[in-house]
């Protein structure tokens, strides 16, 4: 029996017995969530939480200056950035940006895989925000920018427990042939479990659970559709490209691949990617 099959059997057993260890929400994300849920929350209170994490603070400022949120004049300080974004949106954005902490590990066996996965996630965020910028304004108004960014950042969260279980197989876990069957079989299911455990909104649970399930298409336009459109735009999804574009066209999300070459797309994509530099 090869190690890839052994990994699938291990995951199957742990899921059935409910013994699979799921990641916990980063502490800073929990604090932001708690503060945002407080009816007496203030911008100053949110500032005092986020300022504790310098890397997160810097990225919040970058988000405030992107084409999706920013005004003509750039902001340079965290206070002004939070004021511009607003309490309603800051929760999703801060929680999404904190996800990078979950992709860090001291294990040499999983560090490479997690780094690759995070880099792919960031690329998908960029192309997703680029694709979103090209969508018709009437349809775009049905979606929230902050929710979309968070959705793109957590769309592949289910891979993390799989990588952590795989490390016991040693060097084999570096190979695509070893990892891919387990990722295809379980990452969506596990991702849904993770976000449900964290108490995330059902639309985000749907993203983690269904984005890479290409038997799943809805009648209505969803965050899953926009992320898939971003994956196609960045050529990270080729196998199901035709079906994704056809479905997006029927829902009014897409007209032509030329949109992915437009200045509008490129600027929005570049802005989103700059957040993570």
RAZIHU-V820764 format. One record per residue. N is the residue number from 1. PHI is phi in degrees with one decimal (999 if undefined). OMEGA is omega in whole degrees, 0 to 359 (999 if undefined). BURIAL is 1 if it has 16 or more other C-alpha atoms within 10 Angstrom, else 0. Layout:
n = [N N]
phi = [PHI PHI]
omega = [OMEGA OMEGA]
burial = [BURIAL BURIAL]
This chain:
n = [1 2 3 4 5 6 7 8 9 10 11 12 13 14 15 16 17 18 19 20 21 22 23 24 25 26 27 28 29 30 31 32 33 34 35 36 37 38 39 40 41 42 43 44 45 46 47 48 49 50 51 52 53 54 55 56 57 58 59 60 61 62 63 64 65 66 67 68 69 70 71 72 73 74 75 76 77 78 79 80 81 82 83 84 85 86 87 88 89 90 91 92 93 94 95 96 97 98 99 100 101 102 103 104 105 106 107 108 109 110 111 112 113 114 115 116 117 118 119 120 121 122 123 124 125 126 127 128 129 130 131 132 133 134 135 136 137 138 139 140 141 142 143 144 145 146 147 148 149 150 151 152 153 154 155 156 157 158 159 160 161 162 163 164 165 166 167 168 169 170 171 172 173 174 175 176 177 178 179 180 181 182 183 184 185 186 187 188 189 190 191 192 193 194 195 196 197 198 199 200 201 202 203 204 205 206 207 208 209 210 211 212 213 214 215 216 217 218 219 220 221 222 223 224 225 226 227 228 229 230 231 232 233 234 235 236 237 238 239 240 241 242 243 244 245 246 247 248 249 250 251 252 253 254 255 256 257 258 259 260 261 262 263 264 265 266 267 268 269 270 271 272 273 274 275 276 277]
phi = [999 -78.9 -64.1 -59.7 -68.8 -61.8 -65.2 -60.8 -65.3 -63.2 -65.0 -57.7 -62.6 -69.1 -67.8 -63.4 -90.9 56.5 -114.8 -70.0 -78.3 -98.4 -66.8 -96.8 -63.2 -53.3 -55.8 -64.4 -67.6 -63.8 -65.9 -63.4 -61.8 -62.8 -66.3 -65.6 -81.0 -75.9 -61.6 -100.8 -60.9 -129.3 -62.7 -65.0 -63.9 -66.6 -58.8 -64.3 -78.9 -67.8 -62.2 -67.1 -114.1 -57.2 -65.3 -64.9 -58.9 -62.4 -73.4 -60.9 -62.3 -63.2 -60.5 -62.1 -101.5 -76.5 -65.9 -77.6 -124.7 -65.1 -100.1 -65.9 -92.0 -71.0 -103.0 -121.0 -108.1 -64.7 -57.1 -67.3 -64.0 -65.0 -61.8 -65.6 -70.8 91.6 -60.5 -63.3 -95.3 -63.2 -58.8 -62.8 -67.1 -64.9 -65.1 -63.9 -66.9 -73.0 -61.1 -56.6 -60.2 -74.3 -93.8 -102.7 -154.5 -93.2 -75.5 -63.7 -74.3 -111.6 -59.0 -63.2 -66.4 -68.2 -62.8 -62.8 -66.7 -65.9 -59.7 -65.6 -61.0 -61.0 -60.9 -67.6 -58.6 -59.6 -70.2 -66.3 -67.9 -65.8 -62.4 -60.9 -64.4 -89.0 -75.6 -53.0 -59.1 -63.4 -76.6 -58.8 -65.4 -80.3 -118.6 -106.1 -58.7 -65.7 -67.7 -64.0 -63.8 -62.8 -60.0 -66.0 -74.5 -109.0 -62.6 -118.6 -64.1 -67.7 -73.6 -62.3 -62.0 -67.3 -61.4 -68.8 -73.5 -69.3 -62.4 -68.3 -90.6 69.3 -59.9 -59.9 -71.0 -75.8 -89.2 -61.9 -60.9 -74.2 -82.2 -57.0 -58.4 -68.4 -63.5 -66.0 -79.6 -125.6 -62.1 -66.4 -60.2 -68.8 -58.3 -62.3 -64.7 -61.1 -70.4 -65.0 -61.3 -77.7 78.0 -73.1 -59.7 -54.6 -66.7 -79.8 -60.7 -60.5 -60.9 -64.5 -83.7 -118.3 -55.9 -98.1 -101.5 -87.9 -94.0 -106.5 -137.2 -106.2 -77.2 -108.3 -70.6 -137.6 -62.8 -57.7 -62.3 -68.5 -65.6 -62.4 -62.2 -63.6 -63.7 -70.1 -58.7 -93.5 57.8 -98.0 -138.1 -108.3 -60.4 -109.8 -54.6 -61.3 -65.7 -63.0 -67.1 -62.7 -64.9 -64.4 -66.3 -61.8 -90.9 79.8 -88.5 -153.0 -118.5 -152.8 -64.3 -62.2 -60.9 -79.5 -111.2 -73.8 -61.1 -60.0 -64.5 -61.6 -66.2 -64.4 -63.8 -62.0 -59.4 -64.0 -65.5 -64.4 -60.7 -101.1 -81.6]
omega = [181 186 179 178 178 179 178 179 179 180 179 181 183 178 180 181 181 180 179 181 180 180 176 179 179 185 181 179 178 180 178 180 180 180 180 180 180 181 179 182 179 177 179 178 178 178 183 177 186 183 178 181 185 181 178 179 181 181 176 178 179 179 181 182 178 182 181 185 189 174 181 184 181 174 182 182 182 180 181 179 180 178 180 182 179 182 184 184 188 181 182 183 180 180 179 181 179 182 182 181 181 182 179 181 176 182 180 182 183 183 181 182 180 178 179 181 179 178 178 178 179 179 179 175 180 183 177 179 175 179 180 182 183 184 178 185 181 179 181 183 179 183 178 182 182 178 180 179 178 180 180 181 182 188 183 185 182 180 188 178 179 178 182 177 185 187 181 180 175 187 182 185 177 188 178 182 180 188 192 180 180 179 180 183 193 189 179 180 181 178 177 179 181 184 175 178 180 181 180 179 180 180 178 174 178 180 181 186 194 185 182 175 188 165 185 174 182 178 185 176 184 176 176 181 183 178 177 178 176 179 178 182 181 179 175 174 182 185 184 185 185 181 180 182 179 180 180 180 178 182 178 181 191 177 184 178 178 178 182 176 185 176 180 179 185 181 180 179 181 178 181 180 182 179 188 180 999]
burial = [0 0 0 1 0 0 1 1 0 1 1 1 0 0 1 0 0 0 0 1 0 1 1 0 1 0 0 1 1 1 1 1 1 0 1 1 0 0 0 0 0 0 1 0 0 1 1 0 0 1 0 0 0 0 0 1 1 1 1 1 1 1 1 1 1 1 1 1 0 1 0 0 0 0 1 0 0 1 1 1 1 1 0 1 1 0 1 0 1 1 1 1 1 1 1 1 1 1 1 1 0 0 1 0 0 0 0 0 1 1 1 0 1 1 0 0 1 1 0 1 1 1 1 1 1 1 1 1 1 1 1 1 1 1 1 0 0 0 0 0 0 0 0 0 1 1 1 1 1 1 1 1 1 1 1 1 1 1 1 1 1 1 1 1 1 1 1 0 0 0 0 1 1 1 0 0 0 1 1 0 0 1 1 0 0 1 1 1 1 1 1 1 1 1 1 1 0 0 0 0 0 0 0 1 1 1 1 1 1 1 1 1 0 0 0 0 1 0 0 0 1 1 1 1 1 1 1 1 1 1 1 1 1 1 0 1 1 0 0 0 1 0 0 1 1 0 1 1 0 0 1 0 1 1 0 0 0 0 1 1 0 0 0 1 1 1 1 1 1 1 1 1 1 0 1 1 0]
